[in-house]
């Protein structure tokens, strides 16, 4: 007689992992041709089980013999989608824990160099850095890039001749998620009238969430850092580096510039 065992924590973990994989897979292929293939595969599977229950001998034999060829056809036809899926899972939060600190340090340096070069050339820019609260709604309103974060890319985006320069760049981890993103302007009446639309947009964004914004003034070339609706103007590269390390790497709260140690 079979013994019915209780629900184990391993069973819960098994279900949770499977649910996450299915959800991630659906999100990844949504809106692509792979989604059509997935729907077709589900239809074939449904026909297979129906042929067993009916029974429909010819249909069951045909599907069973075609299955092996279908697997190879999927691998050949959707190799680019499969590579993209594997790369996506490789960038998942669980796997990023192993290289997070090193990757964040490199991203911070790219941001420092980009801000410095834009400042020297007096090219206006606004860069929003995502932290705990997601910025997906603003990303969807801009132009998706999903590109590796480099100072060359940031400079190219904000050049006045670039079609993407009007708006903000949003950074997720070590990726430029989107450009030409429009952010909400602050309605704080106590702000200085010297602040332009870029500074007000950065303040408006950080009033709503925990993101960090870097703003380069087009008129003066000065660099500002905005966190929690508070703006720090005239930030030099070493100060910016120390602040970003504290805010991005350590996830700390806002501290005045004179409390930060510079390296």
C-alpha positions as CSV (number, residue, x, y, z in Angstrom):
1,X,0.0,0.0,0.0
2,X,1.4,3.4,-1.0
3,X,2.2,5.8,1.8
4,X,0.9,9.3,1.2
5,X,3.6,11.7,2.4
6,X,3.1,15.3,3.4
7,X,4.0,18.4,1.4
8,X,7.7,19.0,1.8
9,X,9.6,22.3,1.5
10,X,11.5,20.8,-1.4
11,X,8.1,20.4,-3.3
12,X,7.4,24.1,-2.7
13,X,10.8,25.1,-4.0
14,X,10.4,22.9,-7.0
15,X,7.0,24.5,-7.9
16,X,8.4,28.0,-7.3
17,X,11.5,27.5,-9.6
18,X,9.3,26.0,-12.3
19,X,6.8,28.9,-12.0
20,X,9.6,31.5,-12.3
21,X,11.1,29.7,-15.3
22,X,7.8,29.6,-17.1
23,X,7.0,33.2,-16.3
24,X,10.4,34.4,-17.4
25,X,10.2,32.4,-20.6
26,X,6.8,33.8,-21.5
27,X,8.0,37.4,-20.8
28,X,11.1,36.8,-22.9
29,X,9.3,35.5,-26.0
30,X,6.2,37.8,-25.8
31,X,5.9,39.8,-28.9
32,X,8.4,37.7,-30.9
33,X,8.0,35.0,-33.5
34,X,9.0,32.5,-30.9
35,X,5.6,33.2,-29.2
36,X,3.9,31.9,-32.3
37,X,6.1,28.8,-32.2
38,X,5.2,28.2,-28.6
39,X,1.4,28.5,-29.3
40,X,1.9,26.0,-32.2
41,X,3.8,23.6,-29.9
42,X,1.0,23.7,-27.3
43,X,-1.5,22.9,-30.1
44,X,0.6,19.9,-31.2
45,X,0.9,18.7,-27.6
46,X,-2.9,19.0,-27.2
47,X,-3.5,17.1,-30.4
48,X,-1.1,14.4,-29.1
49,X,-3.0,13.8,-25.9
50,X,-6.3,14.0,-27.7
51,X,-5.1,11.3,-30.1
52,X,-4.3,9.1,-27.1
53,X,-7.7,9.6,-25.5
54,X,-9.8,9.2,-28.6
55,X,-7.8,7.1,-29.7
56,X,-6.6,8.4,-33.1
57,X,-3.9,5.9,-34.1
58,X,-2.7,7.6,-37.3
59,X,-2.5,11.1,-35.7
60,X,-0.7,9.7,-32.7
61,X,1.8,7.8,-34.8
62,X,2.5,10.9,-37.0
63,X,3.1,13.2,-34.0
64,X,5.3,10.7,-32.2
65,X,7.5,10.3,-35.3
66,X,7.7,14.0,-36.1
67,X,8.6,15.0,-32.5
68,X,12.3,14.3,-32.9
69,X,12.6,16.3,-36.1
70,X,10.6,19.2,-34.6
71,X,13.2,19.6,-31.8
72,X,16.0,20.0,-34.3
73,X,14.0,22.3,-36.5
74,X,13.3,24.6,-33.4
75,X,17.1,24.7,-32.6
76,X,18.0,25.7,-36.2
77,X,15.2,28.2,-36.8
78,X,15.3,29.9,-33.4
79,X,19.0,29.7,-32.5
80,X,19.2,33.5,-32.1
81,X,16.2,33.5,-29.8
82,X,17.8,30.7,-27.8
83,X,21.0,32.6,-27.4
84,X,19.1,35.7,-26.3
85,X,17.2,33.6,-23.7
86,X,20.4,32.1,-22.3
87,X,22.0,35.6,-22.1
88,X,18.9,36.9,-20.4
89,X,19.0,34.2,-17.7
90,X,22.7,34.9,-17.3
91,X,21.9,38.5,-16.4
92,X,19.2,37.5,-13.9
93,X,19.6,38.9,-10.4
94,X,20.7,35.5,-8.9
95,X,23.6,35.1,-11.2
96,X,24.6,38.8,-11.1
97,X,25.3,38.5,-7.4
98,X,28.7,36.9,-8.2
99,X,30.0,39.8,-10.3
100,X,27.8,42.6,-9.0
101,X,30.5,44.6,-7.2
102,X,33.0,44.5,-10.0
103,X,30.4,45.3,-12.7
104,X,29.0,48.2,-10.6
105,X,32.5,49.7,-10.2
106,X,33.1,49.6,-13.9
107,X,29.7,51.2,-14.6
108,X,30.4,54.0,-12.1
109,X,33.7,54.7,-13.8
110,X,32.0,54.8,-17.2
111,X,29.5,57.3,-15.8
112,X,32.2,59.4,-14.3
113,X,34.2,59.6,-17.5
114,X,31.0,60.4,-19.5
115,X,29.9,63.1,-17.1
116,X,33.4,64.7,-17.2
117,X,33.6,64.7,-21.0
118,X,30.1,66.1,-21.4
119,X,30.9,68.8,-18.8
120,X,34.0,69.9,-20.6
121,X,32.1,70.2,-23.9
122,X,29.1,71.8,-22.2
123,X,26.7,69.2,-23.6
124,X,23.5,69.0,-21.6
125,X,22.6,65.5,-20.3
126,X,20.5,63.7,-17.7
127,X,21.3,60.1,-16.7
128,X,19.0,58.3,-14.3
129,X,20.3,55.2,-12.5
130,X,17.8,52.6,-11.3
131,X,18.2,51.2,-7.8
132,X,15.6,49.2,-5.9
133,X,12.4,50.8,-7.5
134,X,12.1,49.9,-11.1
135,X,11.8,52.6,-13.8
136,X,10.1,50.4,-16.4
137,X,7.2,52.8,-17.1
138,X,9.7,55.5,-18.1
139,X,11.8,53.1,-20.1
140,X,8.7,52.1,-22.1
141,X,8.1,55.7,-22.9
142,X,11.6,56.1,-24.4
143,X,13.6,54.3,-27.0
144,X,14.8,50.9,-25.9
145,X,18.5,50.2,-26.3
146,X,19.6,47.5,-23.9
147,X,23.2,48.2,-24.7
148,X,26.4,47.9,-22.7
149,X,27.1,51.0,-20.6
150,X,30.1,52.9,-22.0
151,X,31.1,56.5,-21.9
152,X,31.4,56.5,-25.7
153,X,27.7,55.5,-26.0
154,X,26.6,58.1,-23.5
155,X,28.5,60.8,-25.4
156,X,27.0,59.8,-28.7
157,X,23.5,59.8,-27.3
158,X,23.7,63.4,-25.9
159,X,25.4,65.0,-28.9
160,X,23.1,67.8,-30.1
161,X,23.0,66.2,-33.6
162,X,21.8,62.9,-32.2
163,X,18.1,62.1,-32.5
164,X,18.2,60.7,-28.9
165,X,19.7,63.7,-27.1
166,X,16.3,65.2,-26.1
167,X,15.4,63.3,-23.0
168,X,17.0,61.2,-20.3
169,X,19.1,58.0,-20.4
170,X,18.1,55.3,-17.9
171,X,20.7,52.9,-16.7
172,X,19.9,49.5,-15.2
173,X,22.9,47.7,-13.6
174,X,25.6,47.8,-16.4
175,X,23.2,48.4,-19.2
176,X,21.8,51.5,-20.9
177,X,18.1,50.4,-20.9
178,X,16.7,53.3,-22.9
179,X,17.3,56.8,-24.2
180,X,15.1,59.8,-25.0
181,X,13.0,59.1,-21.9
182,X,10.8,61.9,-20.6
183,X,10.7,62.3,-16.8
184,X,8.1,64.1,-14.6
185,X,9.0,67.7,-13.7
186,X,9.0,68.6,-10.1
187,X,6.3,71.0,-8.8
188,X,8.3,72.2,-5.8
189,X,7.9,76.0,-5.8
190,X,10.9,76.6,-3.6
191,X,13.5,75.6,-6.2
192,X,15.8,78.2,-7.6
193,X,14.7,79.7,-10.9
194,X,18.2,79.0,-12.2
195,X,17.4,75.4,-12.5
196,X,16.4,74.3,-16.0
197,X,14.1,71.5,-17.3
198,X,16.8,68.9,-17.0
199,X,17.4,69.6,-13.3
200,X,13.7,69.8,-12.6
201,X,13.1,66.5,-14.4
202,X,15.8,64.8,-12.3
203,X,14.3,66.2,-9.1
204,X,10.8,65.1,-10.2
205,X,12.0,61.6,-10.9
206,X,13.9,61.1,-7.6
207,X,10.9,62.5,-5.6
208,X,8.9,59.6,-6.8
209,X,11.4,56.7,-6.3
210,X,14.9,55.9,-5.1
211,X,16.7,56.4,-8.3
212,X,19.9,58.6,-8.7
213,X,20.2,61.2,-11.4
214,X,23.3,62.8,-12.9
215,X,22.7,66.1,-14.7
216,X,25.2,68.1,-16.8
217,X,24.3,71.7,-17.4
218,X,24.3,72.9,-21.0
219,X,24.9,76.5,-20.0
220,X,27.7,76.1,-17.4
221,X,28.9,72.5,-17.9
222,X,28.6,71.9,-14.1
223,X,27.6,68.4,-12.9
224,X,24.8,67.9,-10.4
225,X,23.7,64.8,-8.5
226,X,20.1,64.4,-7.5
227,X,18.8,61.9,-4.9
228,X,15.5,61.9,-3.0
229,X,14.5,65.2,-4.6
230,X,17.7,66.9,-3.3
231,X,20.1,68.4,-5.7
232,X,23.9,68.7,-5.1
233,X,25.3,71.2,-7.6
234,X,28.9,71.7,-8.7
235,X,30.0,68.1,-8.1
236,X,33.5,67.3,-9.2
237,X,34.4,63.8,-10.6
238,X,36.0,62.6,-7.3
239,X,33.0,63.6,-5.3
240,X,30.6,62.1,-7.9
241,X,32.6,58.8,-7.7
242,X,32.4,58.7,-3.9
243,X,28.7,59.5,-3.9
244,X,27.8,56.9,-6.5
245,X,29.8,54.2,-4.7
246,X,27.9,55.0,-1.5
247,X,24.5,55.1,-3.2
248,X,24.8,52.3,-5.8
249,X,27.2,49.8,-4.2
250,X,26.3,50.3,-0.6
251,X,22.7,51.4,-1.2
252,X,23.1,54.0,1.5
253,X,20.9,57.0,2.3
254,X,21.6,60.5,1.3
255,X,24.6,62.2,3.0
256,X,25.9,65.7,2.5
257,X,29.0,66.0,0.3
258,X,31.2,67.1,3.2
259,X,30.5,63.8,5.0
260,X,31.8,61.7,2.1
261,X,35.4,60.5,1.9
262,X,36.9,61.1,-1.5
263,X,39.6,58.9,-3.1
